[in-house]
Amino acid sequence: MNNKNEDKLQHTDDGTNHGDGDLDAYMVFSEDGLLTSFDAQGNVIREGVFKVEGYDPAGEWKVGDLKTNDILWPYEINSGGNIPGTYEIVYLTNDKMTLVYPDGGSQGAWGEASFWHFKKK
């Protein structure tokens, strides 16, 4: 895989890498609920708000839901560029986070799922 993830552009809404496809892009979550995504050079890609709901660190499958449209590379795979508004948080520590979005958003009936792994910079 290359550093720009150009081979993954078929999953986006416009076939363009806006910088969030770069493996050195990053996000900043602020305490006041703002989420900003940056490309590898530190330029803002997108910004918005986020909210964690239903947080339970002892959750059997997930530990909560992340509600936002602003994560890095926010596209559901094989969906023509769908950007989910709610991601299931299946792993969360001070250094790492894993998000999952079941095919079409229905946890009970997935054929496939999109997932994202993030680590603290």
N, C-alpha and C positions, 0 to 999 in steps of 0.2 A: 504494500500500500504506500502511496506517496504522501508527502507532507501536506498536500492540499486536498486530498480526498476527492480528486476530480472524477474518479470512477464512481462516485456515489451521487453525482448530480441528478441522476434520473429520479431521485426521491424528492427533489425540491419542487417548489411551485413554479419556478421560472428557469431552471437549469443553470443558474449562476451561483458561483461561490462568492458570497459577500464578505468573506473573511472568517466566517464561523466554521467553515470546513477545514481550516488550517489547524493542525494538531497543537499549535502553540497559542491558539485563541483561548480566552478565559472569561469567566463571569465573576461579578462581585455582588454578593447579597448583603444589603445593608440592614441594620437593626430596625430601621423605620419602614421596611417592606419594599424597598426599591431594588430592582435587579437590573444590572447593566452588563451587556455582553461586549467584549472588546476583541478586535483582531490581534494578530501577533505583534503589530507595531503599536498597540495601545489606542487605536482609533475606535470610537464607539460604533458598534454594529446596530444594536437596538437597545432600547431601555423601556422598562415598564415596572409593573408591581408584581409581587408574589405573596402568597399566603400558604402556610402549612395548616392543613386541617386534619383532625382525627388522629393526632400524633399519639402513638402507643408503642414505646420501645420494646414491649414484649409481644408485639403482634406476630401472629403465626405466619402469614404470607407477606404482609406489608406493615410498615410502621406508621404510615400516614399517606396523605395526598398532598402533592405540590400543585397549587393552582397558579398558572401563569401561561403566557404565550411567548415568553422572552428568553428561554434557555438557549444555549448554543446548539446549533443544528437541530432545530425543533421539529423536524419532519417525521411523521409516521412513515415507515417503509411501505413501498408498493401502494401508495395511496394518492399519487398525483400531487403531492405537496401539502397534504393535510397537516395542520399544526394543532395538536391537541391542546385543550385548555386545562386539562387535569392529568397529571402523571402520578402513578403509584410509586411511592418511595419504598423500595424493598430492602434498602440497606443505607444506614446513615451513621457516620461517626464524625468526629471533629475534622478528619482528614479525607473522607471518601463518601460518595453518595452514588447510589444506583437507582435509576428511574426506569419504570416499565410502562408501556402503553399497550394493552391488549388490542388485537386486530379490531378496528371499529369501536373500541372503547368498552367492549363487553367482556368483563372478566370471566364470566361463566362459559363463554362459547368461543374461545379463540382458536383460530387456525394458525395464526402466527402472532408474534408480538415484537414491538420495537423496544430497544433498551438503550440506555445511556449510562456510561460509567464516568464519573468525574473524580478528580483528586485535587487536593489542596496544592496550590503553587507555593 
